Amino acid sequence: MIQDLRNGTKTSLSFEVFPPKKEEEFHNIFDRLDDFAKLKPDFISCTYGAGGSKSGKTIEIASYIQNKLHIDAVAHMTCVGFKQADLEQNCAMLQREGIGHVLALRGDRPRDMTDEQFNGREFFYASDMVRYLKAHTQLCIAGACYPEKHPEAENAASDLAHLKQKTDEGVSFLISQLFFDNDSFYRFRERAVQAGITVPICAGIMPITAVGQLGTSITLSGSTVPGKLSDMLEAYARKPEELRKAGVEYAVGQILDLKAHGVDGIHVYTMNRVKTTAEIVAQI
């Protein structure tokens, strides 16, 4: 449970899932959630639409996780997707469904959003949304952090200052963007503590199981690629199943090392892949 994470009683395990892009694929997500539940995660977060799009399915999925599977659900909210009226409506829906946790994000600009819509948004930064949610709801609010700096941040110091502001506004725990070099996470965690950030930080891990996956991941996260990982991709570029297994092994190695270093939580970016996630959980 998320309460265990906040109390620091154990290293939590959590998953991220996303609503499928195609409507005809949507019903399959519930069978996958049933399988994910068998892995006994402490919580499952659901993104605000695949690829940053508005699917309108986030709360439906979160409700299934919370009320059918009886696992804490965390519904993503993005600044680019909500005006204040939308946010109020969304919070009312969350309350009706008994969902008490959200991940407040700035979010990526949807491809179909005009400049006028983007520049006219009412919440420019995640901290703006956190401030509003803290003042008007009883929600437990999570926030995102970037071990290797947000790609748009001027420098690591300013990025950390913004993160400290976000936690001061009311974020109860953090989920990190994915990374492939644990030392980057340890340096970030040390600097966060020195900056006065005391909330738990879940380490975000994404297993790289296909060659094309890495480029997108780096673009979104700003993460560096260690030589060991690039060598792995090169060695198995034409052997997809061997690459998948090597990707699982790499992620397991990261997680075991993180646990040995007392990380607060492990958050697996599952990409809705049950088989890969199950293999990782079995080995950690």
Contacts in CASP RR format, 6 or more apart in sequence:
PFRMAT RR
TARGET T0000
AUTHOR 0000-0000-0000
METHOD contacts of the structure
MODEL  1
MIQDLRNGTKTSLSFEVFPPKKEEEFHNIFDRLDDFAKLKPDFISCTYGA
GGSKSGKTIEIASYIQNKLHIDAVAHMTCVGFKQADLEQNCAMLQREGIG
HVLALRGDRPRDMTDEQFNGREFFYASDMVRYLKAHTQLCIAGACYPEKH
PEAENAASDLAHLKQKTDEGVSFLISQLFFDNDSFYRFRERAVQAGITVP
ICAGIMPITAVGQLGTSITLSGSTVPGKLSDMLEAYARKPEELRKAGVEY
AVGQILDLKAHGVDGIHVYTMNRVKTTAEIVAQI
1 42 0 8 1.000
1 43 0 8 1.000
1 72 0 8 1.000
2 12 0 8 1.000
2 42 0 8 1.000
2 43 0 8 1.000
2 72 0 8 1.000
2 74 0 8 1.000
2 101 0 8 1.000
2 140 0 8 1.000
2 173 0 8 1.000
4 10 0 8 1.000
4 12 0 8 1.000
4 42 0 8 1.000
5 12 0 8 1.000
5 42 0 8 1.000
5 43 0 8 1.000
5 173 0 8 1.000
5 200 0 8 1.000
5 202 0 8 1.000
5 264 0 8 1.000
5 265 0 8 1.000
6 172 0 8 1.000
6 173 0 8 1.000
6 200 0 8 1.000
8 200 0 8 1.000
8 264 0 8 1.000
11 259 0 8 1.000
11 262 0 8 1.000
11 263 0 8 1.000
11 264 0 8 1.000
11 265 0 8 1.000
11 266 0 8 1.000
12 42 0 8 1.000
12 43 0 8 1.000
12 202 0 8 1.000
12 264 0 8 1.000
12 265 0 8 1.000
12 266 0 8 1.000
13 39 0 8 1.000
13 40 0 8 1.000
13 41 0 8 1.000
13 42 0 8 1.000
13 265 0 8 1.000
13 266 0 8 1.000
13 268 0 8 1.000
13 281 0 8 1.000
13 284 0 8 1.000
14 41 0 8 1.000
14 42 0 8 1.000
14 43 0 8 1.000
14 44 0 8 1.000
14 45 0 8 1.000
14 74 0 8 1.000
14 175 0 8 1.000
14 202 0 8 1.000
14 265 0 8 1.000
14 266 0 8 1.000
14 267 0 8 1.000
14 268 0 8 1.000
15 36 0 8 1.000
15 39 0 8 1.000
15 41 0 8 1.000
15 44 0 8 1.000
15 45 0 8 1.000
15 267 0 8 1.000
15 268 0 8 1.000
15 270 0 8 1.000
15 277 0 8 1.000
16 44 0 8 1.000
16 45 0 8 1.000
16 46 0 8 1.000
16 47 0 8 1.000
16 267 0 8 1.000
16 268 0 8 1.000
16 269 0 8 1.000
16 270 0 8 1.000
17 29 0 8 1.000
17 32 0 8 1.000
17 33 0 8 1.000
17 36 0 8 1.000
17 44 0 8 1.000
17 45 0 8 1.000
17 46 0 8 1.000
17 47 0 8 1.000
17 61 0 8 1.000
17 270 0 8 1.000
17 272 0 8 1.000
18 46 0 8 1.000
18 47 0 8 1.000
18 49 0 8 1.000
18 50 0 8 1.000
18 51 0 8 1.000
18 271 0 8 1.000
18 272 0 8 1.000
19 26 0 8 1.000
19 29 0 8 1.000
19 46 0 8 1.000
19 47 0 8 1.000
19 49 0 8 1.000
19 50 0 8 1.000
19 55 0 8 1.000
19 56 0 8 1.000
19 57 0 8 1.000
19 58 0 8 1.000
19 61 0 8 1.000
20 26 0 8 1.000
20 28 0 8 1.000
20 29 0 8 1.000
20 50 0 8 1.000
20 272 0 8 1.000
21 50 0 8 1.000
21 51 0 8 1.000
21 53 0 8 1.000
21 55 0 8 1.000
26 57 0 8 1.000
29 61 0 8 1.000
29 272 0 8 1.000
30 64 0 8 1.000
32 272 0 8 1.000
32 274 0 8 1.000
33 44 0 8 1.000
33 61 0 8 1.000
33 64 0 8 1.000
33 65 0 8 1.000
33 69 0 8 1.000
34 69 0 8 1.000
35 274 0 8 1.000
35 278 0 8 1.000
36 44 0 8 1.000
36 270 0 8 1.000
36 274 0 8 1.000
36 277 0 8 1.000
37 65 0 8 1.000
37 69 0 8 1.000
37 71 0 8 1.000
39 277 0 8 1.000
39 278 0 8 1.000
39 281 0 8 1.000
41 71 0 8 1.000
42 71 0 8 1.000
42 72 0 8 1.000
43 71 0 8 1.000
43 72 0 8 1.000
43 73 0 8 1.000
43 74 0 8 1.000
43 101 0 8 1.000
44 65 0 8 1.000
44 69 0 8 1.000
44 71 0 8 1.000
44 72 0 8 1.000
44 73 0 8 1.000
44 74 0 8 1.000
45 73 0 8 1.000
45 74 0 8 1.000
45 75 0 8 1.000
45 76 0 8 1.000
45 103 0 8 1.000
45 142 0 8 1.000
45 175 0 8 1.000
45 267 0 8 1.000
46 58 0 8 1.000
46 61 0 8 1.000
46 62 0 8 1.000
46 65 0 8 1.000
46 73 0 8 1.000
46 74 0 8 1.000
46 75 0 8 1.000
46 76 0 8 1.000
47 58 0 8 1.000
47 76 0 8 1.000
48 54 0 8 1.000
48 55 0 8 1.000
48 58 0 8 1.000
48 75 0 8 1.000
48 76 0 8 1.000
48 77 0 8 1.000
48 78 0 8 1.000
48 81 0 8 1.000
48 105 0 8 1.000
48 107 0 8 1.000
49 55 0 8 1.000
49 56 0 8 1.000
49 57 0 8 1.000
49 58 0 8 1.000
49 76 0 8 1.000
51 108 0 8 1.000
52 78 0 8 1.000
52 107 0 8 1.000
52 108 0 8 1.000
52 110 0 8 1.000
53 110 0 8 1.000
53 111 0 8 1.000
54 81 0 8 1.000
54 110 0 8 1.000
58 75 0 8 1.000
58 76 0 8 1.000
59 75 0 8 1.000
59 90 0 8 1.000
59 93 0 8 1.000
59 94 0 8 1.000
59 97 0 8 1.000
59 99 0 8 1.000
61 73 0 8 1.000
62 73 0 8 1.000
62 74 0 8 1.000
62 75 0 8 1.000
62 94 0 8 1.000
62 97 0 8 1.000
62 99 0 8 1.000
63 73 0 8 1.000
63 97 0 8 1.000
63 98 0 8 1.000
63 99 0 8 1.000
65 71 0 8 1.000
65 72 0 8 1.000
65 73 0 8 1.000
66 72 0 8 1.000
66 73 0 8 1.000
66 97 0 8 1.000
66 98 0 8 1.000
66 99 0 8 1.000
66 100 0 8 1.000
67 97 0 8 1.000
67 98 0 8 1.000
72 101 0 8 1.000
73 99 0 8 1.000
73 100 0 8 1.000
73 101 0 8 1.000
74 101 0 8 1.000
74 102 0 8 1.000
74 103 0 8 1.000
74 142 0 8 1.000
75 94 0 8 1.000
75 99 0 8 1.000
75 101 0 8 1.000
75 102 0 8 1.000
75 103 0 8 1.000
76 102 0 8 1.000
76 103 0 8 1.000
76 105 0 8 1.000
77 87 0 8 1.000
77 90 0 8 1.000
77 102 0 8 1.000
77 103 0 8 1.000
77 104 0 8 1.000
77 105 0 8 1.000
77 129 0 8 1.000
78 105 0 8 1.000
78 106 0 8 1.000
78 107 0 8 1.000
78 108 0 8 1.000
79 105 0 8 1.000
79 106 0 8 1.000
79 107 0 8 1.000
79 121 0 8 1.000
79 123 0 8 1.000
79 124 0 8 1.000
79 125 0 8 1.000
79 126 0 8 1.000
79 128 0 8 1.000
79 129 0 8 1.000
80 106 0 8 1.000
80 107 0 8 1.000
80 108 0 8 1.000
80 109 0 8 1.000
80 110 0 8 1.000
80 113 0 8 1.000
80 118 0 8 1.000
80 121 0 8 1.000
81 107 0 8 1.000
81 110 0 8 1.000
81 121 0 8 1.000
82 90 0 8 1.000
82 122 0 8 1.000
82 123 0 8 1.000
82 129 0 8 1.000
83 121 0 8 1.000
83 122 0 8 1.000
84 122 0 8 1.000
84 123 0 8 1.000
84 132 0 8 1.000
87 123 0 8 1.000
87 129 0 8 1.000
87 132 0 8 1.000
87 133 0 8 1.000
88 136 0 8 1.000
91 133 0 8 1.000
91 136 0 8 1.000
91 137 0 8 1.000
91 139 0 8 1.000
94 100 0 8 1.000
94 102 0 8 1.000
94 139 0 8 1.000
95 137 0 8 1.000
100 138 0 8 1.000
100 139 0 8 1.000
100 140 0 8 1.000
101 139 0 8 1.000
101 140 0 8 1.000
101 141 0 8 1.000
101 142 0 8 1.000
102 133 0 8 1.000
102 139 0 8 1.000
102 140 0 8 1.000
102 141 0 8 1.000
102 142 0 8 1.000
103 141 0 8 1.000
103 142 0 8 1.000
103 143 0 8 1.000
103 144 0 8 1.000
103 175 0 8 1.000
104 126 0 8 1.000
104 129 0 8 1.000
104 130 0 8 1.000
104 133 0 8 1.000
104 141 0 8 1.000
104 142 0 8 1.000
104 143 0 8 1.000
104 171 0 8 1.000
105 126 0 8 1.000
105 143 0 8 1.000
105 144 0 8 1.000
106 124 0 8 1.000
106 125 0 8 1.000
106 126 0 8 1.000
107 126 0 8 1.000
108 220 0 8 1.000
109 118 0 8 1.000
123 129 0 8 1.000
123 132 0 8 1.000
125 162 0 8 1.000
126 143 0 8 1.000
126 144 0 8 1.000
126 166 0 8 1.000
127 162 0 8 1.000
127 165 0 8 1.000
127 166 0 8 1.000
127 169 0 8 1.000
130 141 0 8 1.000
130 143 0 8 1.000
130 166 0 8 1.000
130 169 0 8 1.000
130 170 0 8 1.000
130 171 0 8 1.000
131 169 0 8 1.000
131 170 0 8 1.000
133 139 0 8 1.000
133 141 0 8 1.000
134 141 0 8 1.000
134 169 0 8 1.000
134 170 0 8 1.000
140 172 0 8 1.000
141 170 0 8 1.000
141 171 0 8 1.000
141 172 0 8 1.000
142 171 0 8 1.000
142 172 0 8 1.000
142 173 0 8 1.000
142 174 0 8 1.000
142 175 0 8 1.000
143 166 0 8 1.000
143 171 0 8 1.000
143 173 0 8 1.000
143 174 0 8 1.000
143 175 0 8 1.000
144 174 0 8 1.000
144 175 0 8 1.000
144 176 0 8 1.000
144 177 0 8 1.000
145 163 0 8 1.000
145 174 0 8 1.000
145 175 0 8 1.000
145 176 0 8 1.000
145 177 0 8 1.000
145 188 0 8 1.000
145 192 0 8 1.000
145 201 0 8 1.000
146 153 0 8 1.000
146 159 0 8 1.000
146 176 0 8 1.000
146 177 0 8 1.000
146 188 0 8 1.000
146 221 0 8 1.000
146 222 0 8 1.000
147 176 0 8 1.000
147 177 0 8 1.000
147 179 0 8 1.000
147 184 0 8 1.000
147 185 0 8 1.000
147 187 0 8 1.000
147 188 0 8 1.000
147 223 0 8 1.000
148 177 0 8 1.000
148 179 0 8 1.000
148 184 0 8 1.000
148 188 0 8 1.000
148 221 0 8 1.000
148 222 0 8 1.000
148 223 0 8 1.000
148 224 0 8 1.000
149 155 0 8 1.000
149 156 0 8 1.000
149 159 0 8 1.000
149 222 0 8 1.000
150 159 0 8 1.000
150 162 0 8 1.000
151 221 0 8 1.000
151 222 0 8 1.000
153 159 0 8 1.000
153 162 0 8 1.000
156 191 0 8 1.000
160 191 0 8 1.000
160 192 0 8 1.000
160 195 0 8 1.000
160 197 0 8 1.000
161 195 0 8 1.000
163 174 0 8 1.000
163 192 0 8 1.000
163 195 0 8 1.000
163 197 0 8 1.000
164 195 0 8 1.000
164 196 0 8 1.000
164 197 0 8 1.000
167 174 0 8 1.000
167 197 0 8 1.000
167 198 0 8 1.000
167 199 0 8 1.000
171 199 0 8 1.000
172 199 0 8 1.000
173 199 0 8 1.000
173 200 0 8 1.000
173 201 0 8 1.000
173 202 0 8 1.000
173 264 0 8 1.000
174 197 0 8 1.000
174 199 0 8 1.000
174 200 0 8 1.000
174 201 0 8 1.000
174 202 0 8 1.000
175 201 0 8 1.000
175 202 0 8 1.000
175 204 0 8 1.000
175 267 0 8 1.000
176 185 0 8 1.000
176 188 0 8 1.000
176 201 0 8 1.000
176 202 0 8 1.000
176 203 0 8 1.000
176 204 0 8 1.000
176 267 0 8 1.000
177 204 0 8 1.000
177 220 0 8 1.000
177 221 0 8 1.000
177 222 0 8 1.000
177 223 0 8 1.000
178 204 0 8 1.000
178 205 0 8 1.000
178 206 0 8 1.000
178 217 0 8 1.000
178 221 0 8 1.000
178 223 0 8 1.000
178 269 0 8 1.000
179 185 0 8 1.000
179 203 0 8 1.000
179 204 0 8 1.000
179 221 0 8 1.000
179 223 0 8 1.000
180 208 0 8 1.000
180 223 0 8 1.000
180 224 0 8 1.000
180 225 0 8 1.000
180 226 0 8 1.000
180 229 0 8 1.000
180 250 0 8 1.000
180 254 0 8 1.000
181 223 0 8 1.000
181 224 0 8 1.000
181 226 0 8 1.000
182 254 0 8 1.000
182 257 0 8 1.000
182 258 0 8 1.000
182 261 0 8 1.000
184 223 0 8 1.000
184 224 0 8 1.000
185 203 0 8 1.000
185 258 0 8 1.000
185 263 0 8 1.000
186 261 0 8 1.000
189 201 0 8 1.000
189 263 0 8 1.000
192 201 0 8 1.000
200 264 0 8 1.000
200 265 0 8 1.000
201 263 0 8 1.000
201 264 0 8 1.000
201 265 0 8 1.000
202 263 0 8 1.000
202 264 0 8 1.000
202 265 0 8 1.000
202 266 0 8 1.000
202 267 0 8 1.000
203 258 0 8 1.000
203 263 0 8 1.000
203 264 0 8 1.000
203 265 0 8 1.000
203 266 0 8 1.000
203 267 0 8 1.000
204 266 0 8 1.000
204 267 0 8 1.000
204 268 0 8 1.000
204 269 0 8 1.000
205 251 0 8 1.000
205 254 0 8 1.000
205 255 0 8 1.000
205 258 0 8 1.000
205 266 0 8 1.000
205 267 0 8 1.000
205 268 0 8 1.000
205 269 0 8 1.000
206 213 0 8 1.000
206 217 0 8 1.000
206 251 0 8 1.000
206 268 0 8 1.000
206 269 0 8 1.000
206 271 0 8 1.000
207 247 0 8 1.000
207 248 0 8 1.000
207 250 0 8 1.000
207 251 0 8 1.000
207 268 0 8 1.000
207 276 0 8 1.000
207 280 0 8 1.000
208 214 0 8 1.000
208 217 0 8 1.000
208 229 0 8 1.000
208 233 0 8 1.000
208 247 0 8 1.000
208 250 0 8 1.000
208 251 0 8 1.000
209 243 0 8 1.000
209 244 0 8 1.000
209 247 0 8 1.000
209 248 0 8 1.000
209 273 0 8 1.000
209 276 0 8 1.000
210 240 0 8 1.000
210 243 0 8 1.000
210 244 0 8 1.000
211 233 0 8 1.000
211 237 0 8 1.000
211 243 0 8 1.000
213 271 0 8 1.000
214 225 0 8 1.000
214 229 0 8 1.000
214 233 0 8 1.000
217 223 0 8 1.000
218 225 0 8 1.000
228 250 0 8 1.000
229 250 0 8 1.000
232 243 0 8 1.000
232 246 0 8 1.000
232 247 0 8 1.000
232 250 0 8 1.000
233 243 0 8 1.000
235 246 0 8 1.000
236 242 0 8 1.000
236 243 0 8 1.000
236 246 0 8 1.000
237 243 0 8 1.000
244 276 0 8 1.000
248 276 0 8 1.000
248 279 0 8 1.000
248 280 0 8 1.000
248 283 0 8 1.000
251 268 0 8 1.000
251 280 0 8 1.000
252 280 0 8 1.000
252 283 0 8 1.000
252 284 0 8 1.000
255 266 0 8 1.000
255 280 0 8 1.000
255 284 0 8 1.000
256 284 0 8 1.000
258 265 0 8 1.000
258 266 0 8 1.000
259 266 0 8 1.000
259 284 0 8 1.000
266 284 0 8 1.000
268 277 0 8 1.000
268 280 0 8 1.000
270 276 0 8 1.000
270 277 0 8 1.000
END
